[in-house]
Amino acid sequence: MPSSDADQTSTISFLISNKKTRLLVIDGYIYQQNKSTAKVSYWLCEIELCNAGVYLNSDDQFLKYAENPHTHIPVPERLEISQDVDKYLEGVGVGSLLLIY
């Protein structure tokens, strides 16, 4: 399980899902936002059966990992697909994509 110290955390990045919500990426794991308050947001692993989570402050800076570790290894293919979709949506524009359907 990753350390809870913010100094040892890998780079945080974000993707946009096909539902236009932000996805958090840390160490090859993808998280969906679960809850947020004015000061803290809580993110859960996108894999339904995994209860791993991350806390970020209101400036999207890492605070700590939740107590539950991931129950799986990272899936780099899933991350690559998400990044490719993100690039496609930037290049085409969401309006053009909606016209297709």
N, C-alpha and C positions, 0 to 999 in steps of 0.2 A: 504494500500500500504506500502511496506517495506520502512524503512528509507533510505535516501541517504547517510548516514554516513558510511564510510567503517568500523569503529569500531564495528558497530552493525550488520554487515553482517554475515550470517551463513557460514559454511564451503563450499568452492567451490570444486567440484569434476568434473571429466570428464569421459565420456564413449566413446566408439568407436561405431559408427553406423554400420549397415550392409553394408553401402556404403563406409566404412572405413574413415568416417569423424568424427571429434571430436564433442561431444555433451557436453554442459555445464549443470551442475546440481546445483541449488541453491534452498534451502527450498522446495524440492519436485517438482519444476518446471524444465522442460528440455528446453534448448535453443540451437538453431543452429546458427553457425557463419554467419553473414550477410556481414559484411565489415571488412577490417583491413587495418591499415596503419603501418608504422614503430613503432609508439608509442602507438596506441590504436586499440582495436578490439571491434566491436559492434555485440552483439548477440541478436537475436529475439526469442521469445517464439515459440516452435515448432508447436503450434496450429495455423493454418492458420488465423483464424478470431480474434486472440488475437495479439495486437500490443505492448505488454510489451517487454521491452528490457533491456539489461545490458551492461555497458562499462567496459572493462578490460584493464589494461596496457599491455605492451609487455612481462611482466613477469607473465602474467595470474593472476594478483592481481586485486581485485575488485576496481573500481573507483566510479561508481555511477549507480543508476537505471535510465532508461529513464523515461520521464514524464508520459507515458501511463501505467495504472495499468493492471493487468491480468483481463480478462473478464470471468474467470472460476476458479474453485478450483483446487488444485494439484490433479493429478491422480496417486496415489501410485502404482497401478497395472502396469501402463506404465513404471514406473521407474524400478520395479522389473523385468519386461520382458527384458528391455534394459540391466540390470545388468546380467541376466542369459545368454543372447546372448553373451555379452562381455566375460563372464567366459568360455562359450563353445568355442568361437573362440580362446581364449588363450590356452585352453587345447588341442583342435584338431589341431590347426594351420590352417591358411587360405589356404595353399596349398592343404591340405587334403580335405578341404571343397569344393574347386573348382573342384576337381576330381569327386565329387559326381554329379555335374551338367555337 
